[in-house]
Amino acid sequence: MAWDTERTKRLLLEAARAEFAEHGIAGARVDRIAAKAGVNKERIYGYFGNKEKLFNVVLVDAMTELADKVRPGEGPVGEYVGRLFDFHRRDPALLRLLMFEALYYGDALVDRSPRRIEWYEDAVATLAETRGCTTEEAGHLLIILVGLAAWPIAMPQLAPLVLGAQGRDDEALTGLRQFVVAFAERGVRPGGEGGKPE
């Protein structure tokens, strides 16, 4: 029977995504990734080169998934924040990967993937066009919107600290989502007025 290279790569990437999201780059173990995938660890080196390069591929895949599912500029700003919140709430792996990227590489990108760079450039351009603001203002807005959507999921320990015991349940997260969406809508003026906060 012929070796199914694409299936093996997919199994390795799925296992690596879970491993990196849980342990980061430094803490991830190639042996565990291989074991979870049911593949000899030599395949990792053969396909990806080393652990850091594997992390790069995992992060680009996760960013591509986000780019395919959540596009800024489609609908009101609040809806975008809500879609982004929902994306990360369903699967916080990308947020964890991004945090580990920052811890490991600082302000440098782990990769210079054109797909990743283009997503942010397109997001800024779309916001500038739909909000009637400059590219710089749209960039500032995007950073704030991403932060509004991602922070409650990236730092799940904060909700119980701020909201008490009820901050741990799904109802509290749903209420928080509604608040964040409304806050995003109130925080920007309608297009044509610069898109600056009120």
C-alpha positions as CSV (number, residue, x, y, z in Angstrom):
1,M,0.0,0.0,0.0
2,A,1.4,3.4,-1.0
3,W,2.2,5.9,1.8
4,D,-0.4,8.7,2.0
5,T,1.8,11.7,2.5
6,E,-1.0,14.3,2.6
7,R,-2.9,12.3,5.3
8,T,0.3,11.9,7.3
9,K,1.0,15.7,7.1
10,R,-2.5,16.5,8.1
11,L,-2.3,14.2,11.2
12,L,1.0,15.7,12.2
13,L,-0.3,19.3,11.8
14,E,-3.4,18.5,13.9
15,A,-1.3,16.9,16.6
16,A,1.2,19.8,16.4
17,R,-1.5,22.4,16.7
18,A,-2.8,20.9,19.9
19,E,0.7,20.4,21.3
20,F,1.9,23.9,20.5
21,A,-1.3,25.5,21.8
22,E,-0.9,23.7,25.1
23,H,2.8,23.8,25.6
24,G,4.2,26.6,23.3
25,I,7.2,26.3,21.1
26,A,9.8,25.7,23.9
27,G,7.6,23.2,25.8
28,A,6.3,21.2,22.8
29,R,7.8,17.8,22.3
30,V,8.3,16.2,18.9
31,D,7.9,12.8,20.5
32,R,4.4,13.7,21.8
33,I,3.4,15.2,18.4
34,A,4.5,12.0,16.6
35,A,2.7,9.8,19.1
36,K,-0.6,11.7,18.9
37,A,-0.4,11.5,15.1
38,G,0.5,7.9,15.2
39,V,3.5,8.6,13.0
40,N,7.3,8.1,13.3
41,K,8.9,11.4,14.5
42,E,11.4,11.2,11.6
43,R,8.5,12.2,9.4
44,I,8.3,15.5,11.2
45,Y,11.9,16.3,10.3
46,G,11.5,15.0,6.8
47,Y,8.4,17.1,6.1
48,F,9.0,20.2,8.1
49,G,12.7,20.4,9.0
50,N,12.5,21.1,12.7
51,K,10.2,22.1,15.5
52,E,10.3,25.8,14.9
53,K,9.5,25.3,11.2
54,L,6.6,23.0,12.1
55,F,5.3,25.7,14.4
56,N,5.5,28.2,11.5
57,V,3.3,25.9,9.3
58,V,0.8,25.3,12.2
59,L,0.5,29.1,12.8
60,V,0.1,29.9,9.1
61,D,-2.6,27.2,8.8
62,A,-4.4,28.6,11.8
63,M,-4.2,32.1,10.4
64,T,-5.5,30.9,7.0
65,E,-8.5,29.4,8.8
66,L,-9.2,32.7,10.4
67,A,-8.8,34.6,7.1
68,D,-11.2,32.2,5.4
69,K,-13.9,32.4,8.1
70,V,-13.8,36.0,9.5
71,R,-13.4,38.9,7.2
72,P,-13.5,42.5,8.4
73,G,-15.7,45.0,6.6
74,E,-18.5,42.5,6.0
75,G,-21.3,44.1,7.9
76,P,-21.1,46.6,10.8
77,V,-18.0,46.8,13.0
78,G,-19.8,45.2,15.9
79,E,-20.7,42.1,13.8
80,Y,-17.1,41.7,12.9
81,V,-16.1,41.8,16.5
82,G,-18.8,39.3,17.3
83,R,-17.7,36.9,14.6
84,L,-14.1,37.2,15.8
85,F,-15.1,36.6,19.4
86,D,-17.1,33.5,18.3
87,F,-14.2,32.2,16.2
88,H,-11.8,32.3,19.2
89,R,-14.5,31.1,21.7
90,R,-15.1,28.0,19.6
91,D,-11.4,27.3,19.4
92,P,-8.9,29.4,21.3
93,A,-5.9,27.6,19.8
94,L,-5.0,30.4,17.4
95,L,-4.9,32.9,20.3
96,R,-2.6,30.6,22.2
97,L,-0.3,30.1,19.2
98,L,-0.1,33.9,18.8
99,M,0.7,34.4,22.5
100,F,3.4,31.7,22.3
101,E,4.8,33.3,19.1
102,A,5.1,36.6,21.0
103,L,6.7,34.9,24.0
104,Y,9.2,33.1,21.9
105,Y,10.0,35.6,19.1
106,G,9.1,38.9,20.7
107,D,7.9,41.5,18.2
108,A,9.3,39.5,15.2
109,L,7.0,37.4,13.1
110,V,7.7,33.7,13.1
111,D,7.1,33.8,9.4
112,R,6.7,36.3,6.6
113,S,3.8,34.4,5.0
114,P,2.3,36.5,2.2
115,R,-1.1,35.1,3.2
116,R,-0.8,36.3,6.7
117,I,0.5,39.8,5.8
118,E,-2.2,40.2,3.0
119,W,-5.0,39.3,5.5
120,Y,-4.0,42.3,7.7
121,E,-3.4,44.6,4.8
122,D,-6.8,43.7,3.3
123,A,-8.5,44.1,6.7
124,V,-7.0,47.6,7.2
125,A,-7.9,48.6,3.6
126,T,-11.4,47.3,4.0
127,L,-11.9,49.1,7.3
128,A,-10.5,52.3,5.8
129,E,-12.9,52.1,2.9
130,T,-16.0,51.1,4.9
131,R,-15.4,53.5,7.8
132,G,-14.2,56.4,5.6
133,C,-11.0,56.9,7.5
134,T,-7.2,56.9,6.7
135,T,-5.2,53.7,6.5
136,E,-3.4,54.7,9.8
137,E,-6.8,55.2,11.6
138,A,-8.0,51.9,10.2
139,G,-4.9,50.1,11.5
140,H,-5.5,51.6,14.9
141,L,-9.1,50.5,14.7
142,L,-8.3,47.0,13.7
143,I,-5.9,46.5,16.6
144,I,-8.6,47.7,19.0
145,L,-11.3,45.6,17.5
146,V,-9.1,42.5,17.6
147,G,-8.3,43.2,21.2
148,L,-11.9,43.6,22.1
149,A,-12.8,40.3,20.5
150,A,-9.8,38.3,21.6
151,W,-8.8,39.5,25.1
152,P,-11.7,37.8,27.0
153,I,-10.9,34.5,25.4
154,A,-7.1,34.9,25.6
155,M,-7.3,35.6,29.3
156,P,-10.1,33.4,30.6
157,Q,-9.0,33.9,34.2
158,L,-10.0,37.5,34.2
159,A,-13.8,37.0,33.8
160,P,-14.1,35.2,37.2
161,L,-11.9,37.8,38.8
162,V,-14.0,40.7,37.6
163,L,-17.5,39.1,37.4
164,G,-17.2,36.6,40.3
165,A,-18.1,32.9,40.1
166,Q,-20.7,33.5,37.4
167,G,-17.8,34.7,35.1
168,R,-17.0,31.0,34.4
169,D,-20.2,30.0,32.7
170,D,-21.3,30.1,29.1
171,E,-24.1,32.6,29.9
172,A,-21.5,35.1,31.2
173,L,-19.5,34.7,28.0
174,T,-22.6,35.3,25.9
175,G,-23.4,38.4,27.9
176,L,-19.8,39.6,27.5
177,R,-20.0,39.0,23.8
178,Q,-23.2,41.1,23.5
179,F,-21.5,43.9,25.5
180,V,-18.3,43.8,23.4
181,V,-20.4,44.0,20.1
182,A,-22.4,46.9,21.4
183,F,-19.3,48.6,22.7
184,A,-17.6,48.3,19.4
185,E,-20.6,49.8,17.6
186,R,-20.8,52.7,20.0
187,G,-17.0,53.3,19.9
188,V,-16.9,54.3,16.3
189,R,-18.8,56.9,14.4
190,P,-20.6,56.0,11.1
191,G,-18.5,56.0,8.0
192,G,-17.6,59.3,6.5
193,E,-16.7,61.0,9.8
194,G,-13.2,59.7,10.0
195,G,-14.1,56.5,11.9
196,K,-12.5,57.9,15.0
197,P,-13.8,57.1,18.5
198,E,-16.5,59.4,19.8
